[in-house]
Amino acid sequence: MTFSSHTHVKRTRKPFRCVWCGEQIEAGQSCDILSGKTEYGDMGTDRYHPECFAALRTLTYDECDSWEFGDFLRGCKCEAGTECRCKTRDTETAMRHFVAGDLDLA
């Protein structure tokens, strides 16, 4: 991306679909929004559950281009349609890691 912007929304006004897990972000829930412009000039906006955004931030540079909409389980890097192997799928556990700063969000 040639430009990107991150915004945390405390409460959404309408429902959206999480790009990471493909599940619904209900109206009134918090979410993280990434907006940006690609090197090809395309603008885009993606919305994530907070725990899914935390999981996204754990991807290495090489992994960033190799996933698509809904490829992962909510809040972890395990592939959708499989059993969670990392044991962080529990939303409360993922959020504790996010809030405690256990994940590198820099």
N, C-alpha and C positions, 0 to 999 in steps of 0.2 A: 504494500500500500504506500502510496505517495503522501497520503494524509489520513490520519485517523483521530477519532475523538471518542472518549469513554465517558458515559454518564450513568450514574446510579439513580434510578427512579424509586422513590419510597412506596408509591402507590400508583398503579396504572389506572387509566380511566376506562379502558376497554380491553377485552381479551386479545392476546397475541399468541403466536406459536414460537416456542423456544427453538432456535436454530440447532442447538447442540443435541437435544434429546427428542425433539419433535412433539413433546407434550405441550399442552395448553398452559399459558400463563394467564390465570384468571384475573378479571378486573378487580382491582383493590390489592393485588399482590405486588411485591417489589420485583424489579427486574434491572438488569444491566443492559445498556444499549451501546453498541459499537457502530459508529458511522465512519465512512471513509471513502476515499477515492483511489482506485487502482491505477497502476502504471499505464493502463489502456484508456484512462479517462472516465471509466464507469463509476458512478456513485452508488453506494449501498448502505443499508442500515440493517443490522442484525440485533435481535433481542434474545436475552438469555435469562434463565432462572439464576439467582445469585450463586447457587452451588454449582451450576453448570458453567458459569463464567469463571469461577475459581478453578474448575477442572480444565477449562480451556487454557488458562494461564500456566498450567503445568506442562503443556505441549512444548517439545523442542522445536527449533526453527525448521528442521527437516520434516516434522510431522504436520506442520501448519497447512500445507497445501494438499494433504492426502486424505482429507475427510470431507464428507458431505452432510447435508441437512439430515438430522435425526440418526446419525451413525452410532451414537453412544447412549448408554443408560444415563438417567438423570443424576447429575452430580459426580460422575466418575468417568474414567477413560475406558471402561469395559464396553465392548461392542454391543449394540442393541440386538435383542433376540438371543442373548446368551445369559448365563448366570454370572452375577458379579463376582469377580475374582479378587478385587482389591478391598472389599469389605467397607468401602466408604459410600456405598449407594444410599445408605440411610441418610435422609435429608438433614436430620439434626446433627449427625456426626460430621457431615460435609460442612455444614454451617459453622460448627464449632471450630473446625480447621480454618475456615475462611476468616471468622471473627478473631480468632486467636493469632492470626498471622502465621500459621504453620506453613502456608503456601506462599511462595515467592510471587508477589503481585507487582513487582517492579518492572 
